[in-house]
Amino acid sequence: MEWLLILAAADPSPLTKVDDMQDWIVISLTILFFVIFLNLLRSLVFNPVLALLDERQAKILGGMKEIEQQRAAVDQLKQDYDRQWATVEAAAAAKTQAAIDAGKREVQAMQDKARAEYLGLVEQGKAQLEAEFAAARGQLLDQATALTFAAIERTLAEPVDRGTYEADVRKRLEEVIHA
């Protein structure tokens, strides 16, 4: 702390003793040297740094333009992909529907064919049953007629002329069977 007191008691700064003219010269030279220093700094430091910053800014802007172009290209590719995908989906749906329709037509054709075969078999079976029924009925009528004549002959104890009465007996037996 003592040294501060010594400095305070000491003579004021030497510049305070310089007269006013010298002050203006010193101030002018200081300003001149400051301007020269600023020009040197600008030409040696600031201009190269600003050039580097401008170059960097140009690269960044170029990169951003390239990114925008790539983004536009990606968007275009995505739209193309979406269109192609929609086309593929539509084609697949159409083919699937066509296959389903063809399958339905084939199933319907098979059902119709099976139904026709079934009806044919039913008609054939019906005709066969009717033929067998008619044959069995004819045999039944023949046997019933023979039994009727045998019963009549026993009852009368004499032979009956079958040719004369057979048609009439057969007709009455048919009426009994159908009733």
WOKA-V598417 format. One record per residue. RES is the residue in one letter. SS is DSSP state (alpha for helix, beta for strand, coil for the rest). PSI is psi in radians with two decimals (NA if undefined). D_FIRST is the distance of its C-alpha to the first C-alpha in Angstrom with 1 decimal. Layout:
# WOKA-V598417
((RES;SS;PSI;D_FIRST) (RES;SS;PSI;D_FIRST))
This chain:
# WOKA-V598417
((M;coil;-0.46;0.0) (E;alpha;-0.67;3.8) (W;alpha;-0.52;5.4) (L;alpha;-0.66;5.5) (L;alpha;-0.64;7.0) (I;alpha;-0.75;9.1) (L;alpha;-0.66;10.3) (A;alpha;-0.59;11.2) (A;alpha;-0.29;13.1) (A;coil;2.97;14.8) (D;coil;2.51;18.2) (P;coil;3.03;19.0) (S;coil;2.61;20.4) (P;alpha;-0.41;23.5) (L;alpha;-0.43;25.6) (T;alpha;-0.35;25.5) (K;alpha;-0.23;27.4) (V;coil;2.51;30.2) (D;coil;3.03;33.2) (D;alpha;-0.63;34.7) (M;alpha;-0.73;37.3) (Q;alpha;-0.58;35.0) (D;alpha;-0.75;33.1) (W;alpha;-0.63;36.3) (I;alpha;-0.79;37.1) (V;alpha;-0.74;33.8) (I;alpha;-0.74;34.2) (S;alpha;-0.80;37.8) (L;alpha;-0.66;37.1) (T;alpha;-0.76;34.4) (I;alpha;-0.76;37.0) (L;alpha;-0.84;39.7) (F;alpha;-0.62;37.7) (F;alpha;-0.74;36.7) (V;alpha;-0.77;40.4) (I;alpha;-0.74;41.5) (F;alpha;-0.75;38.9) (L;alpha;-0.73;40.3) (N;alpha;-0.75;43.8) (L;alpha;-0.78;43.1) (L;alpha;-0.75;41.4) (R;alpha;-0.80;44.4) (S;alpha;-0.61;47.0) (L;alpha;-0.52;45.4) (V;alpha;-0.99;43.7) (F;alpha;-0.81;44.7) (N;alpha;-0.82;48.4) (P;alpha;-0.67;49.0) (V;alpha;-0.76;47.1) (L;alpha;-0.67;49.1) (A;alpha;-0.74;52.2) (L;alpha;-0.71;51.5) (L;alpha;-0.73;50.8) (D;alpha;-0.74;54.1) (E;alpha;-0.76;55.9) (R;alpha;-0.73;54.6) (Q;alpha;-0.72;55.5) (A;alpha;-0.72;59.0) (K;alpha;-0.74;59.4) (I;alpha;-0.78;58.4) (L;alpha;-0.72;60.8) (G;alpha;-0.74;63.5) (G;alpha;-0.69;62.9) (M;alpha;-0.70;63.1) (K;alpha;-0.72;66.3) (E;alpha;-0.70;67.7) (I;alpha;-0.74;66.8) (E;alpha;-0.72;68.6) (Q;alpha;-0.75;71.6) (Q;alpha;-0.70;71.7) (R;alpha;-0.74;71.3) (A;alpha;-0.71;74.2) (A;alpha;-0.71;76.2) (V;alpha;-0.74;75.5) (D;alpha;-0.72;76.6) (Q;alpha;-0.77;79.7) (L;alpha;-0.69;80.5) (K;alpha;-0.72;80.0) (Q;alpha;-0.76;82.4) (D;alpha;-0.77;84.9) (Y;alpha;-0.79;84.5) (D;alpha;-0.73;85.1) (R;alpha;-0.79;88.1) (Q;alpha;-0.71;89.5) (W;alpha;-0.73;88.8) (A;alpha;-0.70;90.6) (T;alpha;-0.78;93.5) (V;alpha;-0.77;93.7) (E;alpha;-0.75;93.5) (A;alpha;-0.75;96.3) (A;alpha;-0.74;98.4) (A;alpha;-0.73;97.9) (A;alpha;-0.72;98.8) (A;alpha;-0.77;101.9) (K;alpha;-0.72;103.0) (T;alpha;-0.79;102.4) (Q;alpha;-0.70;104.4) (A;alpha;-0.73;107.1) (A;alpha;-0.71;107.3) (I;alpha;-0.79;107.4) (D;alpha;-0.74;110.2) (A;alpha;-0.71;112.1) (G;alpha;-0.75;111.8) (K;alpha;-0.74;113.1) (R;alpha;-0.72;116.0) (E;alpha;-0.74;116.8) (V;alpha;-0.75;116.7) (Q;alpha;-0.73;118.9) (A;alpha;-0.73;121.3) (M;alpha;-0.71;121.5) (Q;alpha;-0.75;122.0) (D;alpha;-0.74;124.8) (K;alpha;-0.79;126.4) (A;alpha;-0.70;126.2) (R;alpha;-0.75;127.6) (A;alpha;-0.75;130.4) (E;alpha;-0.73;131.2) (Y;alpha;-0.84;131.1) (L;alpha;-0.66;133.4) (G;alpha;-0.78;135.7) (L;alpha;-0.69;135.8) (V;alpha;-0.81;136.4) (E;alpha;-0.71;139.2) (Q;alpha;-0.78;140.6) (G;alpha;-0.69;140.5) (K;alpha;-0.82;142.1) (A;alpha;-0.73;144.9) (Q;alpha;-0.75;145.4) (L;alpha;-0.73;145.5) (E;alpha;-0.69;147.9) (A;alpha;-0.78;150.1) (E;alpha;-0.66;150.0) (F;alpha;-0.76;150.7) (A;alpha;-0.72;153.5) (A;alpha;-0.75;154.9) (A;alpha;-0.68;154.6) (R;alpha;-0.72;156.1) (G;alpha;-0.75;159.0) (Q;alpha;-0.72;159.5) (L;alpha;-0.77;159.3) (L;alpha;-0.71;161.9) (D;alpha;-0.77;164.1) (Q;alpha;-0.71;163.9) (A;alpha;-0.69;164.3) (T;alpha;-0.77;167.3) (A;alpha;-0.75;168.8) (L;alpha;-0.68;168.3) (T;alpha;-0.82;169.8) (F;alpha;-0.63;172.9) (A;alpha;-0.69;173.1) (A;alpha;-0.71;173.0) (I;alpha;-0.76;175.5) (E;alpha;-0.63;177.9) (R;alpha;-0.71;177.7) (T;alpha;-0.78;178.2) (L;alpha;-0.33;181.2) (A;coil;0.51;182.3) (E;coil;2.70;183.2) (P;coil;2.52;181.3) (V;coil;2.55;179.8) (D;coil;1.89;179.7) (R;alpha;-0.68;176.0) (G;alpha;-0.63;176.2) (T;alpha;-0.71;177.4) (Y;alpha;-0.14;174.9) (E;alpha;-0.75;171.9) (A;alpha;-0.73;170.2) (D;alpha;-0.73;170.7) (V;alpha;-0.73;169.4) (R;alpha;-0.74;166.4) (K;alpha;-0.74;165.6) (R;alpha;-0.62;165.7) (L;alpha;-0.65;163.6) (E;alpha;-0.68;160.9) (E;alpha;-0.68;161.0) (V;alpha;-0.72;160.5) (I;alpha;-0.72;157.6) (H;alpha;-0.37;155.8) (A;coil;NA;156.3))
